[in-house]
Amino acid sequence: MYCPNCGKELVELSPNFCSSCGKRIQDIGVGGTPQPSTSAIPPCPTPAFSTFREYQQKKNEERQKYSLGRKRLKHNGKIKVRINVGLMVIQKGGLRPLRGKTVSLTTDPDISSTTLLSQAVKKMKDFNKDVKDGPFLLLYPDGTEVLDLDNRNDPGTSECLTVQSSCCRNYTNLFEPIVIDSEDDVEDLTQDKEKDLSTEEPVEANVQAHEIIAHLALAIDHKKISRFNICRSDVWDGAVRGFQRNTYSDNNDMFIRFNDDAGCFEEGLDTGGPRREFLTLLTSHLRNRPIFDGPSENRYLVYNSRAAREDEYFLAGKMIAVSIVHGGPAPHFLSKNLVNHMIGNPSFSATVEDVKDEEIGKVLQQVLEAESEESLQNVILQNSTMFQTAGCLRSVKACEKQAFVEEYLRWYIIDRNHGGIQRFKDGLASLGFPPALQQHSSVLSPVLCFSAKALTASDLETMFRPDLSPAGSNRRQKESKTLGFWADYLLDSEEKMTAVSLEDLLMFATGLAALPPAGIIPPPRLEFLSDSPFPVANTCANTLKLPFLESYRIFKANMDFGIQNAPGFGCY
């Protein structure tokens, strides 16, 4: 039996007083039935409950009627809830909360996840000035993403969300997650609601190409190398041997050794410069391989029987992916139609100029220039074999001739080359590049396609930061004078007034003829020479050393001569 006042379990069968609270109790039988009191002291009133469990249940019911939770507040008549938000860091074992980075946030319990994220970011930055700018991702303590219930329960978007979420998890380290940690039992989601987290809302990550590529590059094991023996006069042959070697792995670092004209190996260890030069030469050569057709800045894949037998389509895709992830140049010559097809984008826009076959181009131009339906039908019938092969031979009205030509162009560029495109995509799958391309198509698609933006003198002047001597020293005066020569030389190169172009100059200093999507690491530097009249470059350290000369005329002549006569770098 139990004390009706404090709930203490009583050892004796019929005690007069409770050993815990000291209050007088009536005699209660073993079965809980009250017994007549034999004491002269009048008995206590009959208790409201016969057992402590009934008492506890009643108290719980009372608490539920008036308790609003420990952290539920009221502000201007509106109910508020207080939660804790903090930062998490990504380690090899997964996400881990960052100690000392948790703040309290009072907000509306019906707030959307987007608004909550913005409030959490503002609160976090107000209290922690060292928090970097976003983008940020809102997570629960278990690492799952915080989503609005309306979005999670929308069956029309579940398929799309599932595809997007699978990609988002691959790039978790692109974000600094903000975590919700609420101890309010009233505000916690139930287990049934947590099951709906399987379909997550897609995250629009405002990331740049170099950040995505840096994440892909984490898969490279720099303790293992794949060797390439390259001769500059036949880069393709050495590249094919290297990529087809049994010991080659996409996840290994690349070790490049160039052969000079005498057949001897160049001295020196590859710490980046030879690799960048090799990838630059390889990408430049790849543009003109017979597996590609079309304008030089808008190349698409075409079927070539010999290339198919040698699996060149697969190799080309692998070379492009490896070049991008290993810090080399991007192709910048693939057709937008080809890239859109590979990422599943139905967008297609081609012109007759994309067809390099003169006979086919002439026929398509005649179709577009037909002035009447009769002349249009004559052109189609005269070339019925050509259109029948494409599966588009039919009667066409004058208003449909543009769509008819586009239908043929789609077959000519995409459909008839399906086998080669598929093998090219298989090769491009190296180092996880396709998921990144699919997830961030707006960022990575321009990396593959032609870009009209060329190098400028301002780009190189900003990129190469000088290492200067202390101000006021005699050497600092010479360095300042040489920097003026350098700036003028860049302007002359941009205006085609020098023997070398800006691309040649960048190639001489870094082994790259264009800015790579992964960025140039380490950052390019300028140093100064007092013991040589010609420029010297260290492509592994991305360092260009400029000579001290008396006049700009001599500086310009010596720069042209030194870059044009470089033994390897810059000559491509």
C-alpha positions in Angstrom: 0.0 0.0 0.0 1.0 3.7 -0.5 0.7 6.9 1.5 -2.3 8.9 0.0 -0.4 12.1 0.8 3.1 11.6 -0.7 2.9 8.3 -2.5 5.5 6.6 -0.4 5.3 2.8 -0.4 4.5 1.6 3.2 6.3 -1.4 4.5 3.9 -2.0 7.4 0.4 -3.3 6.7 -1.6 -0.8 8.9 0.6 2.1 10.0 -0.9 5.1 11.7 1.7 7.6 10.4 3.7 7.8 7.1 7.4 7.2 7.6 8.2 9.7 4.8 5.9 12.7 5.3 4.9 12.0 8.9 1.2 12.7 8.3 -1.5 10.5 10.0 -3.1 8.0 7.7 -6.1 5.8 8.2 -5.8 2.1 8.5 -5.9 0.4 5.1 -6.2 -3.3 4.6 -3.9 -5.5 2.5 -6.3 -5.4 -0.4 -6.6 -1.6 -0.2 -10.1 -1.7 1.6 -10.4 0.8 4.5 -10.7 -0.8 7.9 -12.6 0.6 10.8 -10.3 2.7 13.0 -9.7 1.4 16.6 -7.8 4.5 17.7 -9.4 7.2 19.7 -8.0 9.7 17.2 -10.6 10.5 14.6 -9.7 9.1 11.2 -8.5 11.3 8.3 -10.9 12.0 5.5 -11.1 9.4 2.8 -8.3 10.0 0.2 -9.2 11.0 -3.3 -7.1 8.1 -4.7 -6.5 4.6 -3.5 -3.1 4.2 -5.2 -0.3 6.5 -6.2 -0.6 5.5 -9.8 -4.0 7.0 -10.0 -2.7 10.1 -8.4 0.2 10.3 -10.9 -2.2 9.8 -13.8 -4.5 12.6 -12.6 -1.6 15.0 -12.2 -0.4 14.3 -15.7 -3.8 15.1 -17.1 -3.9 18.4 -15.2 -0.4 19.3 -16.4 -1.4 18.8 -20.1 -4.2 21.2 -19.7 -2.1 24.2 -18.7 1.5 23.4 -19.7 2.7 25.1 -22.9 6.2 23.6 -22.8 9.4 24.9 -21.2 10.4 27.1 -24.2 7.0 28.3 -25.5 6.7 32.0 -25.0 4.2 34.8 -25.8 5.2 38.0 -27.6 2.5 40.6 -28.4 -0.2 38.0 -27.8 1.4 35.5 -30.2 2.9 32.2 -29.2 6.6 31.9 -29.7 9.1 29.0 -29.4 12.8 29.2 -28.5 15.2 26.9 -30.2 19.0 26.5 -30.4 20.9 26.9 -33.6 24.5 26.0 -34.2 27.2 25.2 -36.8 28.4 21.8 -37.8 31.7 20.9 -39.4 32.3 18.0 -41.8 34.9 15.5 -40.9 35.8 12.0 -42.2 33.3 10.5 -39.9 30.5 12.8 -41.0 28.9 15.9 -39.6 29.9 17.1 -36.1 28.5 20.0 -34.1 31.0 22.8 -33.6 31.5 23.6 -29.9 31.0 27.2 -28.8 28.9 28.1 -31.9 25.3 27.7 -30.5 22.9 30.5 -30.0 19.3 30.8 -28.9 16.6 31.9 -31.4 13.0 32.9 -30.6 10.7 32.5 -33.5 7.2 31.6 -34.7 6.4 27.9 -34.5 4.7 28.0 -37.9 7.6 29.6 -39.7 8.8 28.2 -43.0 12.2 26.6 -43.3 13.4 29.3 -45.7 12.6 32.1 -43.3 13.9 30.2 -40.4 17.2 29.7 -42.2 17.6 33.4 -42.9 16.8 34.3 -39.3 19.3 31.6 -38.0 22.0 32.9 -40.3 21.5 36.5 -39.2 21.5 35.5 -35.5 24.6 33.4 -36.0 26.6 36.2 -37.8 25.5 38.8 -35.2 27.1 36.7 -32.4 30.0 35.2 -34.3 31.9 37.6 -36.5 34.1 34.8 -37.9 31.3 33.0 -39.6 31.9 33.0 -43.4 29.3 33.9 -45.9 27.0 31.2 -47.2 25.4 29.4 -48.8 23.9 27.6 -45.7 21.8 24.5 -45.3 19.3 24.0 -42.5 19.6 20.6 -40.8 18.2 18.7 -37.9 20.7 17.3 -35.3 20.7 13.9 -37.1 21.9 15.6 -40.3 18.6 15.4 -42.3 17.4 18.5 -44.0 14.7 20.8 -42.6 11.8 20.9 -45.0 8.4 22.5 -45.0 5.7 19.9 -44.5 3.7 21.2 -47.5 6.6 20.5 -49.8 7.2 17.1 -48.4 3.6 16.0 -48.8 3.3 17.1 -52.4 3.1 13.9 -54.5 3.6 15.8 -57.7 7.2 16.7 -56.9 8.4 13.7 -55.0 10.1 12.1 -58.0 12.0 15.3 -58.8 12.9 15.9 -55.2 14.3 12.4 -54.8 16.7 12.8 -57.7 17.8 16.2 -56.5 18.4 15.1 -52.9 20.6 12.2 -53.9 22.9 14.7 -55.6 22.8 17.2 -52.8 24.2 14.7 -50.3 27.3 14.3 -52.5 28.2 17.9 -52.0 27.4 18.4 -48.3 30.8 20.0 -47.8 30.0 22.9 -50.1 27.8 24.3 -47.4 28.2 25.3 -43.7 25.1 23.7 -42.2 23.1 25.3 -39.5 21.5 22.8 -37.1 18.2 23.1 -35.2 18.4 21.7 -31.7 15.0 22.2 -29.9 14.2 20.5 -26.6 10.5 21.5 -26.8 8.5 18.3 -26.8 5.5 20.1 -28.1 7.3 21.4 -31.2 9.1 18.2 -32.1 8.0 16.3 -35.1 6.5 12.8 -34.5 8.1 9.7 -35.8 5.4 9.4 -38.5 6.4 12.8 -39.9 10.1 12.0 -39.8 9.4 9.2 -42.2 8.4 11.7 -44.8 12.0 13.0 -45.0 12.8 10.5 -47.7 11.8 13.1 -50.3 13.8 16.3 -49.7 13.5 19.7 -51.3 16.2 20.4 -53.9 18.8 22.9 -52.7 19.7 25.7 -55.0 23.4 26.0 -54.2 25.0 29.3 -55.4 28.4 27.7 -55.9 31.1 28.3 -58.3 32.9 25.9 -60.7 36.1 25.8 -58.7 34.3 24.9 -55.5 32.6 21.9 -57.2 35.8 20.8 -58.9 37.7 21.1 -55.6 35.2 18.7 -54.0 35.6 16.2 -56.9 39.4 16.5 -56.5 39.2 15.1 -53.0 38.9 11.6 -54.5 42.5 11.9 -55.9 45.1 10.0 -53.9 48.3 12.0 -54.0 50.3 9.2 -52.5 49.8 7.1 -55.7 50.7 8.1 -59.2 50.0 7.1 -62.8 53.0 7.6 -65.1 52.8 9.2 -68.6 55.8 9.4 -70.9 55.0 12.1 -73.5 56.7 13.4 -76.6 55.5 16.8 -77.6 55.5 15.9 -81.3 52.9 13.2 -80.7 51.0 14.0 -77.5 48.0 11.7 -78.4 50.1 8.6 -78.8 51.7 8.9 -75.3 48.4 9.9 -73.7 46.6 6.8 -75.1 49.4 4.5 -73.8 49.2 6.2 -70.4 45.4 6.0 -70.0 45.2 2.4 -71.3 48.0 1.1 -69.0 46.8 -1.5 -66.5 48.2 0.4 -63.5 46.4 3.6 -64.5 43.6 4.8 -62.1 41.6 8.0 -62.3 42.0 8.4 -58.6 45.8 8.4 -58.8 47.9 11.6 -59.2 49.5 12.1 -62.6 53.2 12.1 -63.1 54.3 13.5 -66.5 57.7 13.2 -68.0 58.4 14.8 -71.4 61.0 13.5 -73.9 63.1 16.1 -75.7 64.1 15.9 -79.3 67.1 13.7 -78.5 64.8 11.2 -76.8 66.1 11.9 -73.2 64.0 12.6 -70.3 63.8 16.1 -69.0 65.2 16.6 -65.6 63.0 17.6 -62.7 60.0 16.3 -60.7 56.5 16.9 -61.8 54.9 19.0 -59.1 52.2 20.5 -61.3 53.8 22.3 -64.2 54.4 19.4 -66.6 50.9 18.0 -65.8 49.2 21.3 -66.7 51.2 21.6 -69.9 50.4 18.0 -70.9 46.7 18.5 -70.2 46.7 21.7 -72.2 48.4 20.1 -75.2 46.1 17.1 -75.0 42.9 19.2 -74.9 44.1 21.3 -77.8 44.8 18.1 -79.8 41.5 16.5 -78.8 39.5 19.3 -80.5 40.7 18.1 -84.0 40.3 14.3 -83.5 38.1 12.6 -86.2 35.4 11.8 -83.6 34.4 15.4 -83.7 32.8 17.4 -86.4 31.2 20.9 -86.9 32.6 24.4 -86.4 35.8 24.6 -84.3 33.9 26.3 -81.5 30.8 24.1 -81.7 32.0 20.5 -82.0 29.7 17.5 -81.8 30.4 13.8 -81.9 30.2 11.9 -85.2 30.6 8.1 -85.8 34.0 6.9 -86.9 34.4 3.2 -87.4 38.1 3.1 -86.6 37.7 5.3 -83.5 34.8 3.1 -82.4 37.0 0.0 -82.7 39.8 1.6 -80.7 37.2 2.9 -78.1 38.4 6.5 -78.7 35.0 8.0 -77.6 35.5 6.5 -74.2 39.0 7.8 -74.0 38.0 11.3 -75.1 35.4 11.5 -72.3 37.8 10.3 -69.7 40.5 12.7 -70.8 38.1 15.7 -70.5 36.9 14.7 -67.0 40.5 14.0 -65.8 41.8 17.3 -67.2 39.0 19.3 -65.5 39.4 17.6 -62.1 43.2 17.4 -62.1 43.4 21.2 -62.6 43.9 21.3 -66.3 42.0 23.3 -68.9 38.4 22.6 -69.9 37.6 21.8 -73.5 35.5 24.9 -74.3 34.6 23.5 -77.7 31.7 21.1 -77.3 28.4 21.9 -78.9 25.7 23.1 -76.5 23.3 20.7 -78.2 25.6 17.8 -77.3 26.0 18.9 -73.7 22.2 19.5 -73.3 21.6 16.0 -74.6 24.0 14.4 -72.2 22.4 16.1 -69.2 18.9 15.3 -70.3 18.0 18.8 -71.4 15.6 18.7 -74.4 16.7 22.1 -75.7 18.1 21.9 -79.2 19.1 24.7 -81.6 21.2 24.1 -84.7 21.7 25.8 -88.0 22.8 24.6 -91.4 26.2 26.1 -90.8 26.8 23.3 -88.2 26.9 20.8 -91.0 30.3 20.6 -92.5 29.3 18.2 -95.3 28.9 20.6 -98.3 26.3 18.4 -100.2 24.0 18.0 -97.2 24.3 21.6 -96.3 23.4 22.7 -99.8 20.3 20.5 -99.8 19.1 21.9 -96.4 19.7 25.4 -97.7 17.6 24.7 -100.7 14.8 23.5 -98.5 14.9 26.7 -96.5 15.0 28.9 -99.6 12.1 27.1 -101.4 9.5 29.8 -102.4 6.6 27.5 -103.0 5.3 24.2 -101.8 5.8 22.7 -105.2 9.5 23.6 -105.3 9.8 22.4 -101.7 8.4 19.0 -102.6 10.7 18.7 -105.6 13.8 19.3 -103.4 12.7 16.7 -100.9 11.8 14.1 -103.5 15.1 14.7 -105.3 16.9 13.9 -102.1 14.5 11.3 -100.8 17.3 8.9 -99.8 18.9 11.4 -97.6 15.7 12.3 -95.7 14.5 8.7 -95.7 17.7 7.7 -93.9 16.9 10.2 -91.2 13.3 9.0 -90.9 11.8 12.4 -91.8 10.7 11.9 -95.5 7.1 13.2 -95.8 5.0 15.8 -97.4 6.0 19.2 -96.0 4.1 22.5 -96.2 5.9 25.8 -96.8 5.3 26.9 -93.2 6.9 23.7 -91.9 10.2 23.8 -93.7 12.1 25.3 -90.8 10.8 22.6 -88.4 11.6 20.0 -91.1 15.2 21.1 -91.3 15.6 21.2 -87.5 14.2 17.7 -87.4 16.9 16.5 -89.8 19.6 18.4 -88.0 18.7 16.7 -84.7 19.0 13.3 -86.3 22.3 14.3 -88.0 23.9 15.7 -84.8 22.4 13.6 -82.1 20.4 10.5 -83.1 22.7 9.0 -85.7 25.7 9.2 -83.3 23.9 7.7 -80.3 26.5 4.9 -79.8 29.5 7.2 -79.8 27.8 9.7 -77.5 27.0 6.9 -75.0 30.6 5.8 -74.9 31.7 9.4 -74.5 29.4 9.7 -71.5 30.8 6.5 -70.0 34.3 8.0 -70.2 33.1 11.3 -68.8 31.9 9.4 -65.7 35.5 9.4 -64.4 35.9 11.0 -60.9 32.2 11.5 -60.4 31.9 14.3 -63.0 28.4 13.5 -64.4 26.5 13.8 -61.1 28.2 17.2 -60.6 27.3 18.2 -64.2 23.7 17.1 -63.7 23.3 18.9 -60.3 25.1 22.1 -61.3 24.4 22.2 -65.1 24.2 26.0 -65.2 27.7 26.2 -63.6 29.5 23.4 -65.4 27.9 23.4 -68.8 29.7 26.6 -69.8 33.0 24.9 -68.8 32.4 22.4 -71.7 31.0 24.8 -74.3 32.7 27.7 -76.1 33.2 30.9 -74.2 33.7 34.1 -76.1 35.6 35.7 -73.2 39.3 35.9 -74.0 42.2 36.7 -71.8 42.9 40.4 -71.2 45.9 42.3 -70.0 44.0 43.3 -66.9 43.4 39.6 -66.1 47.1 38.7 -66.1 48.1 41.9 -64.3 45.7 41.1 -61.5 46.5 37.4 -61.5 50.3 37.8 -61.1 51.1 39.4 -57.7 54.6 40.8 -57.4 57.0 39.9 -54.5 58.5 43.3 -53.8 61.5 44.4 -51.7 61.1 46.8 -48.8 59.9 50.3 -49.7 62.7 52.8 -50.2 65.4 50.3 -51.1 67.4 50.5 -54.3 66.0 47.2 -55.5 62.4 48.4 -54.9 63.0 51.2 -57.4 64.2 48.8 -60.0 61.2 46.5 -59.4 58.8 49.4 -59.7 60.3 50.4 -63.1 60.1 46.7 -64.3 56.5 46.5 -63.2 55.8 49.4 -65.5 57.5 47.6 -68.4 55.4 44.5 -67.5 52.1 46.4 -67.6 52.9 47.9 -71.0 54.1 44.5 -72.4 50.7 43.0 -71.4 48.8 45.8 -73.2 51.0 45.4 -76.3 50.3 41.7 -76.2 46.5 42.3 -76.0 46.8 44.7 -79.0 48.8 42.1 -81.0 51.9 44.4 -80.9 54.2 41.7 -79.6 55.5 38.4 -81.0 53.7 36.4 -78.4 50.0 36.4 -77.3 48.6 36.6 -73.8 47.9 32.9 -74.1 51.5 32.2 -74.9 52.6 34.2 -71.9 50.3 32.4 -69.6 51.5 29.1 -71.0 55.1 30.0 -70.5 54.5 30.9 -66.8 52.0 28.2 -65.7 51.7 25.5 -68.4 48.2 26.6 -69.2 47.0 28.5 -72.3 43.6 29.4 -70.6 42.3 29.8 -67.1 41.2 26.4 -65.8 37.8 26.0 -64.1 39.5 24.6 -61.0 41.6 27.8 -60.7 45.4 28.1 -60.8 47.0 26.7 -57.6 49.3 28.0 -56.3 48.4 31.6 -57.2 50.8 33.0 -59.8 53.6 35.3 -58.6 56.0 37.7 -60.1 59.7 37.8 -59.1 62.6 39.8 -60.4 66.0 38.8 -61.9 69.3 40.6 -61.8 71.4 37.9 -63.3 69.6 37.2 -66.6 68.4 39.4 -69.4 65.6 37.0 -70.3 62.5 35.9 -68.4 62.5 32.7 -66.5 59.4 30.7 -65.4 58.8 28.0 -62.8 55.6 26.4 -64.0 55.3 24.1 -60.9 55.3 27.1 -58.6 53.5 29.3 -61.2 56.2 31.9 -60.9 57.4 34.3 -63.6 60.7 36.0 -63.1 61.2 39.3 -65.0 64.7 40.7 -65.8 65.9 44.1 -64.8 66.6 46.1 -68.0 67.2 49.7 -68.8 64.6 50.4 -71.4 61.2 49.1 -72.5 62.4 48.4 -76.0 65.0 45.9 -74.7 62.5 44.5 -72.2 60.0 43.8 -75.0 62.5 42.2 -77.3 64.0 40.0 -74.6 60.5 38.9 -73.4 59.5 37.9 -76.9 62.8 36.0 -77.5 62.8 34.3 -74.2 59.2 33.0 -74.4 59.4 32.0 -78.1 62.6 30.0 -77.4 61.5 28.2 -74.3 62.6 24.6 -74.4 59.2 23.2 -73.7 56.7 25.4 -71.9 55.1 27.9 -74.2 55.8 26.0 -77.4 52.5 24.4 -78.4 
